[in-house]
């Protein structure tokens, strides 16, 4: 049987399309290629982006900003000493980029100017800390990427 060049081109196109379709089907059905969004309500949070910029600007205007340190008990978030701890409210969100199952949020309740995030809640690796807090009606935001 003899194949002319027209038939060869058609066979090449069919082979190429089959090859591409194989990879598309593999990528769509195999769970190891799943990639999650950072958040489920991404577009809603995008609308709040200017508010976050304003909060970060407020935090930079403070005489002393938040800081953190790693200890044997966990991560300690240190609030400025010149602020009254009773007037500090808000929440701390810890985001694990590698697995959203480990993300968690805790409210800020201070007995002194330190907030402890227990070691048992944190796995070794990279974490993004986002502290959204208020003091006397003014909003502040602190973001930091840490390696625990």
N, C-alpha and C positions, 0 to 999 in steps of 0.2 A: 504494500500500500504506500502510495506516495502522498506526501502532505505538501501543498503549495504554501507560499509565504503568507497569503491571506488567512488560511486556516491556522497557521503558526501564530499569527498575531492574535487571533481570537482565543486560541488556547492560552497564550501568555496573559491576556487580559483576565480570563476566567481564573487562572492560577493565582494571579496577583490579588484579585478581589477575594478569592477564597482565603488567601493568606491573611489579608487585612481583617476579614470577618472573623477568623479564628481568634485573633488577638483582641478584637472588640468584645466578643462573647466571653473570652477568658477574663478580661478586665472587669466586665460587668457582673459576673457570677462568682468570682473567687473572693472570699472574705478577706484574704490577706492584703488585697489591694484597696480596701475600704479606707477612706479618709474622712474624718469628721470635721465639721466646721468648728471654729473656736467657740462659738455660742450658737444656740438654736435660733435665737431672735436677733440675728446679725444686723438686719436693716433697722430694727428699732433702736439698737444701741448706736448705730451710725448717726442717727438723728440727735443723740445725746452727746455727740463728740465735742461740740463747742462748750457745753457745760463742763465736761472733763478738763478741757484746756483752761477754762476760767478757774476751776478748783485747783489745778496744778500751779497756776500763776499765784493764787492766794497762798499756797503752801510755800512757794519760793520767797514770798514777801515776809514770811515769818523770820524772827531773829534766829530761831533754832528750829530746824525741821525734824521730822521723825527720823529715827535710826533703828537699826536692828543688830542683834548679835546672836550667834549660835552658841548654845550651851549644852550641857549633858541632858538637861531636862527638855530641851526643844529650842525653839526660836523665840527670842524675847524682842518684842517691838517696844521701843522706848519713846514715849511722848515727851514733848518739851517740859522742862521743870517749871518754867515761868507761867504755865497755864494751870488753872484750877481743874483738878481731875474730875470733880463732880459735874462740870459743864461739858465734858467731852463725851460725845455719843457717836454712833456710827456702826460700821461693820468692816470686817476683814475678809477678803475673798482670796483663797489660795487656789491657783489654777495650775494643773499639771499638764504641760503640753503633750506629753507622750500618751496619756490615758485620761480621758475625762471622767472615768469612774472614781478617781481619787480627788476630784475637785470638791472643795467644801467652803462653807462660809460660817463665820462666827461673829456674834455681836460684840461690840466693845463694852466691857464693864470693868472699870478699873478700881482697884483698892489702893494702888499707888500709881506711879506714872509708867508702869510697865505692864504689858499684856503678854502672857505666856501662851504660845501655841505648843501643845504637848508633843513630845517626841513620838509617841505611839500613833499620832495622826499623820506623820510625815514619813515618806519613803526617801531613801537616798536618791539624789538626782536633782534635776532642775525644777524649780518652782517659780511661778510669777505671783508676787504678792501685790494686792491692790487694797489699800486702806482708804475707804471713803468715810471721812469723819467730819463732824461739825463741832464748832466751839462758839458759843454765844451767838448762834444764828448765822455764822459764816461757814461756808462749806470749803473743805480742803480735800485733796487727793494726793496720795503717795503711791507710786508704782516702783517696783524693784524686781529684778530677776536675780534669784539666788540659786546657789548650788548647795544642797543640804547633804 
